[in-house]
Amino acid sequence: MINRVVLTGRLTRDVDLRYTQGGAAVATFNLAVDRRFTNQQGEREADFISCVIWRKPAENFANFFHKGSLVGIEGRIQTRNYENQQGQRVYVTEVIVDNFSFLEPKSSTGNGSYQNNRPQNNTSDPFANGGSVDITNDQLPF
């Protein structure tokens, strides 16, 4: 059986980080994922996917990402149900996140969500703007 999900989207709100009674971190968030097509008015619609991430990755995720952050996630779909206070059965479908990726630099979000240690000016990068570096075959490690 295969149950794999890969999504790219933006967080609809800040990550909700909590801890279980046993001390395990659990973070929940919603990811807005654009649909590939437009509606009759020519507007793009989005799906809002509920996601959960556990333990140390949950703490890291909550520290690095905030509302509006563009993120890629990998995980699996899980369904569960419970009875609410009114006695009604509630069904929940969510993505349990196994892995996540940063998809934009800090400066794009403007929210200071994570550290980007790349130099802002490319003067120290010899490959910037199509530059090159002269290396002889004797200097190659292979």
C-alpha positions as a Markdown table, in Angstrom:
| # | Residue | x | y | z |
|---|---|---|---|---|
| 1 | Met | 0.0 | 0.0 | 0.0 |
| 2 | Ile | 1.2 | 3.5 | -0.8 |
| 3 | Asn | 0.2 | 6.5 | 1.3 |
| 4 | Arg | 2.5 | 9.4 | 0.4 |
| 5 | Val | 1.7 | 13.1 | 0.1 |
| 6 | Val | 3.9 | 15.9 | -1.3 |
| 7 | Leu | 2.5 | 19.5 | -1.0 |
| 8 | Thr | 3.7 | 23.0 | -1.7 |
| 9 | Gly | 1.8 | 25.9 | -0.2 |
| 10 | Arg | 1.6 | 28.8 | 2.2 |
| 11 | Leu | 0.8 | 28.7 | 5.9 |
| 12 | Thr | -2.6 | 30.3 | 6.5 |
| 13 | Arg | -1.7 | 31.2 | 10.1 |
| 14 | Asp | 1.1 | 30.8 | 12.6 |
| 15 | Val | 2.0 | 27.3 | 13.6 |
| 16 | Asp | 0.2 | 26.1 | 16.8 |
| 17 | Leu | 2.9 | 24.3 | 18.9 |
| 18 | Arg | 1.7 | 22.3 | 21.9 |
| 19 | Tyr | 3.1 | 19.5 | 24.1 |
| 20 | Thr | 1.4 | 16.3 | 25.2 |
| 21 | Gln | 1.2 | 15.2 | 28.8 |
| 22 | Gly | 4.2 | 13.0 | 28.1 |
| 23 | Gly | 6.3 | 16.0 | 26.8 |
| 24 | Ala | 6.1 | 15.3 | 23.1 |
| 25 | Ala | 5.9 | 18.4 | 20.9 |
| 26 | Val | 3.1 | 18.5 | 18.3 |
| 27 | Ala | 2.5 | 21.3 | 15.9 |
| 28 | Thr | -0.6 | 21.8 | 13.8 |
| 29 | Phe | -1.0 | 24.2 | 10.8 |
| 30 | Asn | -3.1 | 24.7 | 7.7 |
| 31 | Leu | -1.4 | 24.8 | 4.3 |
| 32 | Ala | -3.1 | 26.7 | 1.4 |
| 33 | Val | -2.4 | 24.8 | -1.8 |
| 34 | Asp | -3.4 | 26.5 | -5.1 |
| 35 | Arg | -5.4 | 24.4 | -7.6 |
| 36 | Arg | -4.0 | 24.1 | -11.1 |
| 37 | Phe | -7.2 | 25.5 | -12.7 |
| 38 | Thr | -9.3 | 28.6 | -12.4 |
| 39 | Asn | -13.0 | 28.9 | -11.6 |
| 40 | Gln | -15.6 | 30.5 | -13.9 |
| 41 | Gln | -14.6 | 34.0 | -12.8 |
| 42 | Gly | -11.0 | 33.3 | -13.8 |
| 43 | Glu | -9.8 | 33.2 | -10.2 |
| 44 | Arg | -7.5 | 30.5 | -8.8 |
| 45 | Glu | -9.0 | 28.6 | -5.9 |
| 46 | Ala | -7.1 | 26.9 | -3.1 |
| 47 | Asp | -7.5 | 23.9 | -0.8 |
| 48 | Phe | -6.7 | 24.3 | 2.8 |
| 49 | Ile | -5.0 | 21.2 | 4.1 |
| 50 | Ser | -4.7 | 20.4 | 7.8 |
| 51 | Cys | -1.2 | 19.2 | 8.8 |
| 52 | Val | 0.4 | 17.8 | 11.9 |
| 53 | Ile | 4.1 | 17.3 | 12.7 |
| 54 | Trp | 5.6 | 15.7 | 15.9 |
| 55 | Arg | 8.5 | 15.9 | 18.3 |
| 56 | Lys | 11.7 | 17.9 | 17.5 |
| 57 | Pro | 10.7 | 18.5 | 13.8 |
| 58 | Ala | 7.6 | 20.2 | 15.2 |
| 59 | Glu | 9.6 | 22.5 | 17.3 |
| 60 | Asn | 11.9 | 23.4 | 14.4 |
| 61 | Phe | 8.9 | 23.9 | 12.1 |
| 62 | Ala | 7.2 | 26.3 | 14.6 |
| 63 | Asn | 10.5 | 28.3 | 15.0 |
| 64 | Phe | 11.2 | 28.7 | 11.3 |
| 65 | Phe | 7.8 | 29.1 | 9.7 |
| 66 | His | 5.1 | 31.7 | 10.2 |
| 67 | Lys | 1.9 | 32.8 | 8.5 |
| 68 | Gly | 2.5 | 33.3 | 4.8 |
| 69 | Ser | 5.6 | 31.2 | 4.6 |
| 70 | Leu | 6.0 | 29.1 | 1.5 |
| 71 | Val | 6.9 | 25.5 | 2.5 |
| 72 | Gly | 7.1 | 22.1 | 0.9 |
| 73 | Ile | 6.1 | 19.1 | 3.0 |
| 74 | Glu | 6.1 | 15.3 | 2.6 |
| 75 | Gly | 4.0 | 13.0 | 4.7 |
| 76 | Arg | 1.0 | 10.6 | 4.7 |
| 77 | Ile | -2.7 | 11.1 | 5.0 |
| 78 | Gln | -4.3 | 10.0 | 8.2 |
| 79 | Thr | -8.0 | 9.9 | 9.1 |
| 80 | Arg | -9.5 | 9.8 | 12.6 |
| 81 | Asn | -12.8 | 10.5 | 14.3 |
| 82 | Tyr | -14.0 | 11.5 | 17.7 |
| 83 | Glu | -17.2 | 12.4 | 19.5 |
| 84 | Asn | -17.6 | 16.2 | 20.2 |
| 85 | Gln | -19.3 | 17.8 | 23.2 |
| 86 | Gln | -22.6 | 17.7 | 21.4 |
| 87 | Gly | -22.4 | 14.0 | 20.9 |
| 88 | Gln | -21.8 | 14.2 | 17.2 |
| 89 | Arg | -19.2 | 12.1 | 15.4 |
| 90 | Val | -16.5 | 14.3 | 13.9 |
| 91 | Tyr | -14.3 | 12.9 | 11.1 |
| 92 | Val | -10.8 | 14.5 | 10.5 |
| 93 | Thr | -8.5 | 14.0 | 7.6 |
| 94 | Glu | -5.0 | 15.4 | 8.0 |
| 95 | Val | -1.4 | 15.1 | 6.7 |
| 96 | Ile | 1.1 | 13.7 | 9.1 |
| 97 | Val | 4.3 | 15.5 | 8.1 |
| 98 | Asp | 7.6 | 13.5 | 7.9 |
| 99 | Asn | 9.8 | 16.0 | 6.1 |
| 100 | Phe | 9.7 | 19.7 | 5.2 |
| 101 | Ser | 11.6 | 22.1 | 3.1 |
| 102 | Phe | 12.2 | 25.9 | 3.0 |
| 103 | Leu | 11.1 | 27.2 | -0.4 |
| 104 | Glu | 12.0 | 30.9 | -0.2 |
| 105 | Pro | 14.7 | 33.0 | 1.4 |
| 106 | Lys | 14.1 | 35.0 | 4.5 |
| 107 | Ser | 13.9 | 38.3 | 2.7 |
| 108 | Ser | 10.9 | 37.1 | 0.6 |
| 109 | Thr | 8.6 | 36.6 | 3.6 |
| 110 | Gly | 9.8 | 39.7 | 5.5 |
| 111 | Asn | 8.9 | 37.9 | 8.7 |
| 112 | Gly | 12.3 | 36.8 | 9.9 |
| 113 | Ser | 11.3 | 33.2 | 9.8 |
| 114 | Tyr | 14.8 | 31.7 | 9.4 |
| 115 | Gln | 18.4 | 32.5 | 9.0 |
| 116 | Asn | 19.7 | 32.9 | 5.5 |
| 117 | Asn | 23.5 | 33.0 | 5.7 |
| 118 | Arg | 24.2 | 33.6 | 2.0 |
| 119 | Pro | 25.9 | 36.9 | 1.3 |
| 120 | Gln | 23.5 | 39.6 | 0.0 |
| 121 | Asn | 26.0 | 41.0 | -2.5 |
| 122 | Asn | 27.6 | 38.5 | -4.9 |
| 123 | Thr | 31.0 | 40.1 | -4.9 |
| 124 | Ser | 32.5 | 37.1 | -3.1 |
| 125 | Asp | 30.8 | 34.6 | -5.4 |
| 126 | Pro | 33.0 | 33.9 | -8.5 |
| 127 | Phe | 30.1 | 32.3 | -10.3 |
| 128 | Ala | 27.8 | 35.3 | -9.9 |
| 129 | Asn | 26.6 | 36.9 | -13.1 |
| 130 | Gly | 28.1 | 34.1 | -15.3 |
| 131 | Gly | 31.6 | 34.3 | -13.9 |
| 132 | Ser | 34.1 | 31.5 | -14.1 |
| 133 | Val | 37.1 | 30.1 | -12.2 |
| 134 | Asp | 40.2 | 28.9 | -13.9 |
| 135 | Ile | 41.1 | 25.4 | -12.6 |
| 136 | Thr | 43.6 | 23.0 | -14.2 |
| 137 | Asn | 43.1 | 19.2 | -14.3 |
| 138 | Asp | 46.0 | 19.0 | -11.8 |
| 139 | Gln | 43.9 | 20.8 | -9.2 |
| 140 | Leu | 40.9 | 18.5 | -9.5 |
| 141 | Pro | 40.6 | 15.9 | -6.6 |
| 142 | Phe | 39.6 | 13.1 | -9.0 |
